[in-house]
Amino acid sequence: MALEFPQIDPIIFSVGPLSVRWYGLMYLIGFAFAMWFANRQASKPNSGWTKDQVSDLLFYGMLGVILGGRIGYVLFYQFSYFIENPLYLFRIESGRHVVSWWNTWRYNRRRNFSWTRKKSLLQVGDFVAPLVPVGLLAGRIGNFINGELWGRVTDVPWAMVFPTGGPLARHPSQLYEAFFEGLVLFLILQWFIKKPRPAGSVAGVFLLGYGVFRFCIEYFRQPDAQLGLFADFISMGQILSLPMIVGGFGLLIWAYKQPQHVTTAKA
């Protein structure tokens, strides 16, 4: 017995050659939330941030998601194929969006980038960290709707047969990630920023929390076919999570050991 996968068309609607997909909409929701939440935080008294700084920060963050995500996936998950076909790096469905970002960058480069000289890396990290989990949540829901990145074979009552996962029931690991890496991590960070914290501590909590959740959920997620498990034990996702766990834990220790705490703005 297994739950039936909800047959949701990945394409919401099409107008001529243009198709609007649920996966793209999920990313748009994540970006929209980040913009709203960041401006909300910046508008609070003594936040130390202006709306222009937020606009610049989010622009480069969005560009980093599109380009950085593609580069990371190719280098860590498709490296052998990339060596044989270097142009594979540029074969992205969102290429037209990159053109839009490029045109926007041509305009933004004329703007005042003084925020990059006035904000430390830790201040930027602390400000950005609470914006990320909702984007992770939305992205994983997009993966679920697409019926991709499913979990390992299981007989739990909520197991599901995915159209592209063969006839066996599997963990809906995309929903596990959406819940823990998205909702739970978001709530943890919201609780943490209720009080002023040492600079770097918010980013540390995010790295530690995301790394731990991702590492644990990887035990329920089907390893990538081209990689499998290293030493029949650990997946690439878990290997990439370890530096986040160590870095987040170390950043928290360092932040709270500073003789003079430069605190983050109260939420």
C-alpha positions as CSV (number, residue, x, y, z in Angstrom):
1,M,0.0,0.0,0.0
2,A,1.3,3.4,-0.9
3,L,0.0,6.9,-1.3
4,E,-0.8,8.0,-4.9
5,F,1.3,10.7,-6.2
6,P,-0.8,13.8,-7.1
7,Q,-0.7,14.2,-10.8
8,I,0.0,17.9,-11.1
9,D,1.0,19.2,-14.5
10,P,4.4,20.9,-14.1
11,I,3.2,23.6,-16.5
12,I,0.6,26.0,-15.0
13,F,-0.3,27.5,-18.3
14,S,1.2,28.3,-21.7
15,V,0.9,31.3,-24.0
16,G,2.4,30.5,-27.3
17,P,6.0,29.3,-26.8
18,L,6.1,30.7,-23.3
19,S,5.2,28.3,-20.4
20,V,4.8,29.1,-16.8
21,R,5.9,26.2,-14.6
22,W,5.2,25.5,-11.0
23,Y,8.9,25.1,-10.3
24,G,9.7,28.6,-11.5
25,L,6.7,30.0,-9.6
26,M,8.1,28.5,-6.4
27,Y,11.4,30.3,-6.9
28,L,9.5,33.5,-7.6
29,I,7.6,33.0,-4.3
30,G,10.8,32.5,-2.5
31,F,12.4,35.7,-4.0
32,A,9.2,37.7,-3.3
33,F,9.2,36.7,0.3
34,A,12.9,37.5,0.7
35,M,12.2,41.0,-0.8
36,W,9.2,41.6,1.5
37,F,10.9,40.3,4.6
38,A,14.2,42.1,4.0
39,N,12.5,45.5,3.4
40,R,10.4,44.9,6.6
41,Q,13.5,44.3,8.6
42,A,15.3,47.3,7.1
43,S,12.3,49.6,7.9
44,K,12.6,49.0,11.6
45,P,14.3,51.7,13.7
46,N,18.1,51.4,14.0
47,S,18.2,48.4,11.6
48,G,21.3,49.8,10.0
49,W,19.9,49.0,6.5
50,T,18.4,51.1,3.8
51,K,16.0,50.0,1.1
52,D,18.7,50.7,-1.6
53,Q,21.1,48.4,0.2
54,V,18.5,45.7,0.4
55,S,17.7,46.1,-3.3
56,D,21.4,45.7,-4.2
57,L,21.9,42.8,-1.9
58,L,18.8,40.9,-3.1
59,F,19.8,41.5,-6.8
60,Y,23.2,39.8,-6.3
61,G,21.6,37.1,-4.1
62,M,19.2,36.2,-6.9
63,L,21.9,36.2,-9.5
64,G,24.0,34.0,-7.2
65,V,21.1,31.5,-6.9
66,I,20.7,31.2,-10.7
67,L,24.4,31.1,-11.6
68,G,25.9,29.7,-8.4
69,G,23.4,26.9,-8.2
70,R,24.1,25.8,-11.7
71,I,27.8,25.9,-11.3
72,G,27.7,24.0,-8.0
73,Y,25.4,21.3,-9.4
74,V,27.6,20.7,-12.4
75,L,30.9,20.7,-10.5
76,F,29.7,18.4,-7.6
77,Y,27.1,16.2,-9.2
78,Q,28.0,16.2,-13.0
79,F,31.7,16.8,-13.0
80,S,32.7,13.8,-15.2
81,Y,30.0,14.8,-17.8
82,F,31.2,18.4,-17.6
83,I,34.8,17.3,-18.4
84,E,33.5,15.5,-21.5
85,N,31.1,18.3,-22.5
86,P,32.2,21.7,-21.1
87,L,29.3,23.5,-22.7
88,Y,26.9,21.5,-20.4
89,L,27.6,24.2,-17.8
90,F,25.7,26.8,-19.9
91,R,22.8,24.5,-20.8
92,I,20.3,25.9,-18.4
93,E,16.5,26.3,-18.9
94,S,16.5,29.7,-17.3
95,G,19.0,31.1,-19.7
96,R,16.5,33.8,-20.8
97,H,16.4,34.9,-17.1
98,V,20.1,35.2,-17.0
99,V,19.9,37.7,-20.0
100,S,17.4,39.7,-17.9
101,W,19.7,39.7,-14.9
102,W,22.5,40.8,-17.2
103,N,20.5,43.7,-18.5
104,T,19.6,44.6,-14.9
105,W,23.2,44.4,-13.8
106,R,24.2,46.9,-16.6
107,Y,21.8,49.4,-14.9
108,N,22.8,48.5,-11.3
109,R,26.5,48.8,-11.8
110,R,25.9,52.6,-12.2
111,R,24.3,52.7,-8.8
112,N,25.9,53.5,-5.4
113,F,27.5,50.3,-4.0
114,S,28.6,51.9,-0.8
115,W,26.8,49.2,1.2
116,T,29.6,46.8,0.3
117,R,32.1,49.1,2.0
118,K,29.9,49.8,5.1
119,K,28.8,46.2,5.9
120,S,31.0,43.5,7.2
121,L,30.6,40.0,5.8
122,L,29.1,38.9,9.2
123,Q,26.5,41.7,9.1
124,V,25.5,40.7,5.6
125,G,25.3,37.0,6.6
126,D,23.2,37.7,9.6
127,F,20.8,39.8,7.6
128,V,20.5,37.3,4.7
129,A,20.2,34.0,6.8
130,P,16.6,34.4,7.9
131,L,15.5,35.1,4.3
132,V,16.8,31.7,2.9
133,P,14.6,29.0,4.5
134,V,11.4,30.1,2.8
135,G,13.1,29.9,-0.5
136,L,14.3,26.4,0.4
137,L,10.8,25.4,1.3
138,A,9.4,26.7,-1.9
139,G,12.1,25.1,-4.0
140,R,11.5,21.6,-2.4
141,I,7.8,21.9,-3.0
142,G,8.7,22.6,-6.7
143,N,10.8,19.4,-6.7
144,F,7.8,17.5,-5.3
145,I,5.4,18.8,-7.9
146,N,7.9,17.9,-10.6
147,G,8.2,14.4,-9.2
148,E,12.0,14.6,-8.9
149,L,14.6,14.1,-6.2
150,W,12.5,11.5,-4.6
151,G,13.5,9.4,-1.6
152,R,14.7,5.8,-1.0
153,V,12.4,2.8,-1.2
154,T,10.4,2.3,2.0
155,D,7.3,0.7,3.5
156,V,6.2,3.6,5.8
157,P,2.5,4.4,5.6
158,W,3.1,7.7,3.8
159,A,5.3,6.2,1.2
160,M,4.6,7.3,-2.4
161,V,5.1,5.9,-5.9
162,F,6.6,8.6,-8.1
163,P,6.0,8.5,-11.8
164,T,9.8,8.6,-12.6
165,G,10.8,6.5,-9.6
166,G,9.7,3.1,-10.8
167,P,7.0,0.9,-9.3
168,L,8.3,0.9,-5.7
169,A,7.1,3.2,-3.0
170,R,9.5,5.8,-1.8
171,H,10.0,8.4,0.9
172,P,8.6,11.8,-0.2
173,S,12.0,13.3,0.9
174,Q,11.3,16.6,-0.9
175,L,8.5,17.2,1.7
176,Y,10.9,16.3,4.5
177,E,13.3,18.9,3.3
178,A,10.6,21.5,2.8
179,F,9.5,21.0,6.4
180,F,12.8,20.8,8.2
181,E,15.1,22.9,6.0
182,G,12.3,25.4,5.2
183,L,9.6,25.8,7.9
184,V,11.4,24.5,11.0
185,L,14.7,26.3,10.2
186,F,12.7,29.5,9.5
187,L,11.0,29.3,12.9
188,I,14.2,28.6,14.7
189,L,15.8,31.7,13.1
190,Q,12.8,33.8,13.9
191,W,13.0,32.8,17.5
192,F,16.8,33.4,17.6
193,I,16.6,37.0,16.2
194,K,14.0,38.1,18.7
195,K,16.9,39.4,20.8
196,P,20.1,41.1,19.9
197,R,22.8,38.5,19.1
198,P,26.6,38.7,18.5
199,A,27.6,39.4,15.0
200,G,27.9,36.2,13.0
201,S,25.7,34.1,15.3
202,V,22.6,34.2,13.1
203,A,24.6,33.1,10.1
204,G,26.1,30.4,12.4
205,V,22.7,29.1,13.5
206,F,21.6,28.9,9.8
207,L,24.7,27.0,8.6
208,L,24.5,24.6,11.6
209,G,20.8,24.1,11.3
210,Y,20.7,23.7,7.5
211,G,23.8,21.4,7.6
212,V,22.3,19.1,10.3
213,F,18.9,18.9,8.7
214,R,20.3,18.2,5.2
215,F,22.7,15.6,6.5
216,C,20.0,13.7,8.3
217,I,17.4,13.9,5.5
218,E,19.9,12.6,3.0
219,Y,19.5,9.1,4.7
220,F,15.9,9.1,3.3
221,R,16.8,10.6,-0.1
222,Q,17.7,8.5,-3.1
223,P,21.4,9.1,-3.9
224,D,22.1,10.5,-7.4
225,A,22.4,7.6,-9.8
226,Q,25.7,8.9,-11.3
227,L,27.3,9.1,-7.9
228,G,25.7,6.6,-5.6
229,L,27.1,6.4,-2.0
230,F,30.7,6.9,-1.2
231,A,32.1,4.0,0.7
232,D,28.5,2.6,0.6
233,F,27.7,5.0,3.4
234,I,27.7,8.7,2.7
235,S,26.1,10.7,-0.1
236,M,27.5,13.8,-1.9
237,G,24.8,15.9,-0.1
238,Q,26.1,14.7,3.2
239,I,29.7,15.4,2.3
240,L,28.7,19.0,1.3
241,S,26.7,19.3,4.6
242,L,29.7,18.6,6.8
243,P,31.5,21.9,6.1
244,M,28.3,23.8,6.9
245,I,27.9,22.0,10.2
246,V,31.5,22.5,11.2
247,G,31.6,26.1,9.9
248,G,28.3,27.0,11.6
249,F,29.3,25.5,15.0
250,G,32.7,27.3,14.8
251,L,31.1,30.6,13.8
252,L,28.8,30.4,16.8
253,I,31.7,29.7,19.2
254,W,33.7,32.5,17.7
255,A,30.8,35.0,17.9
256,Y,30.1,34.4,21.5
257,K,33.8,34.5,22.5
258,Q,34.3,38.0,21.2
259,P,35.2,40.4,24.0
260,Q,33.0,43.1,22.6
261,H,29.8,41.8,21.0
262,V,28.6,43.7,18.0
263,T,25.0,42.6,18.1
264,T,22.6,42.1,15.3
265,A,19.6,44.3,15.0
266,K,16.6,43.1,17.1
267,A,13.8,41.6,14.9
